[in-house]
């Protein structure tokens, strides 16, 4: 009301030019640089939360939760490798580099994964002795930059993961800002200290699946065909990428959706390129089935896996295993409320801290600062990760038993329904209460 | 001299036999016949063995070499001596793309020409090309020396770090942040040594040196057009 008691139009915020958008426009105009951050897509996309398990009833017979066994073991790399990786649980730790993460954080990941009977993975920058020493199963990433790549470490690996892309930035390279290029990181990467280190988006010595097939031959020859070779792709064209990875000779395909994290890249890349994890799984499985290699070439899915329910849903859709990155960091202590006052000093808050590239992480995880690193006890943090992995496994087993399965791999799409049309279409499972999903023939 | 017929006996047997050598074997000289363009010949070696390939090879010959000397009496496909750590690889003919890619050490000698992206992401390897090189060579080169007796194609040394490039002939164009640099006495010495080890008939004084201007080492939006 104004002074004459005439009603006035209330102020309306624009949905298009929202406050966060306007703030970003102001930040860009003040600084002249795009926003770089860590983590994966923060926007809301169809996800595993949009699926439900149906559970057993008259038509399905459940297993007794406290008496009957539900297996969780998984073997990866059975196609060509002489020594496939055998894991106690189908939840692995995704590739994260020493450089992006502190040495104690990498050690903690190795400790936690090993205690839970699963594998961890190197990242851009090579393999550290601490990481190898604390990881009973270690996957060695073979990346475009080849930082720290050498045949001795290659032969120490339990598997090799040829990284073609990642979900946070499919088609993009990496950037490790100078603040994190310490003496040790610089030496491992053969770079001057303090520079902004770029990682190429393409491999330097092959292009396309025909070349990749020969590259894999070389890697197998160097490692005596002993260890599995994974190919990791970002979720963009999952059917064709999976088919081409199989054609190129992969033992395992790792498929990373857009919620999958990165150490640092442009926010615009993270939020606007790639597919949600949920949309990736069924096309990839379809490719494996069409080629007659589903379960022979294993599929590992990553990007936004948080709970045992997510694990079970990914596996029900056809994955053989999952990988976690961001969730593992949170288990170690990333974004913990106990550092809230320090997050506020950095202009952020608990749960939103994503400037991992700046090296100022109060939790001492995404940093190379000697003092901050001391805040993370690798033994305690490793124990937290082990606990978390165990809980996720128990949760997945609980669901599998309720659906009548004695192995997590026996979960199937028929165990699921979708809460939304979008999720039904992406996961190719019926909308709840119906026997239909968008795209299903005959309707 | 051990003679291995690749066509008759297969790749796995060859690489397995060569990789098993540990420096104490008397089998220090090997001759590989009938390579016929096969890929991944003599990869992952790690002993001071002398290997001669009697003919041309496919991709990744002598990949990730350590200590060994591999001589190819022919031309090589893409990625010869990729990620080499130490030792010597000599190609009597021409080399396809990515020769010496990401190499950390050792010496790669190409007596003919090398195609595009020779020395891409080089990390300490020394490469001597008697002939010409193609475009985008030493892209993102981090360390080591690339010596070219002939001409260089477009965008030499694009986005390079601390690698050095010595070219005797013309350079069609320099890549982003790559500039001509002063040839100081220490560079003459480096070049003299490399030319001698590569059996190259050239004088160090005939070369120009190129390397990073170091302007792209830290991001600056005013350099955005250069990226």
Interface residues (C-beta under 8 A of the other chain):
Chain A: X31 X32 X33 X145 X146 X149 X150 X151 X154 X175 X177 X178 X189 X190 X191 X192 X194 X195 X196 X198 X200 X204 X205 X206 X211 X214 X215 X217 X218 X221 X222 X223 X224 X225
Chain B: X11 X12 X15 X16 X19 X39 X40 X43 X44 X46 X58 X59 X60 X63 X64 X66 X78 X79 X82 X83 X85 X97 X98 X101 X102 X104 X117 X120 X121 X123 X124 X139 X140 X142 X143 X159 X161 X162 X217 X218 X219 X221 X222
